[in-house]
Amino acid sequence: TGARLDLKDPRFAEAEQLQLLDTHAVVAGGNGAFLVDLYSARVIDLFESRSTQADAAKVKKLWPLEDGRLLATASYGTFFSDDGGATWRAAQSDWAVLDAEGLALSPDGAWYLAAQRGLFISWSNGASWKQVKFSTRPHFAELTALAFAGDRMVMGSKAGLFVSEPGAPKQLRPVAALGDCTIAGLLVEQAGTVLVGTADGRLARWDPHTGQLDVLAVFNGACKPLAQRGPAVDVLSAGTLYSVAPGQVSTIAPP
């Protein structure tokens, strides 16, 4: 008939399959499978009456927020707790499931959460989340890490490293010096420089003010900077802990 139906539902986030069935459509993905009536816009959860094995549902990440609040991202939703985890409340969100990869607090007091396929912002200390919509070219493909270096947001992805203009998180540009490699981890140093770990094993120091990039070490596997101790940096790569100091890389013995 040429009619158009615009339907938004948080359960459609991460949808990967769409099948048209005359007057209905089936939408399926990471949040389940849903039958949509194309005339009434009614959405039916096809798995609503089916139980899930206990080990299929899991908490993926636990994050500390301000004022003692905890944020939990799980395969079945996003929740926050104000009593150390004794009780939990569901967070309001544009997407039903936030598959979080990074969390960072901006200088103006907003929390930013990097889910795999989108960026979200909360002005309510994690009680509600809104998707940040921007058109970055090239697209970041899938987010992997997040940090703030002063008033600049630094975002790791499977398509390289992106940085925002000062005080403007929606205005992102790619960092050409790192190319389109997958970013495994980020750590902001006290001096404001950013330690970047890549999936191809490079540990680099990037200065967001000058754009200078220095490779500090190269490992056999993906590396993730964990902590800074004076001039040394603790790094995790291929299940082994390393200490990277100027001119020296040494392993850290496990406890």
Disulfide bonds with the S-S distance in Angstrom:
none
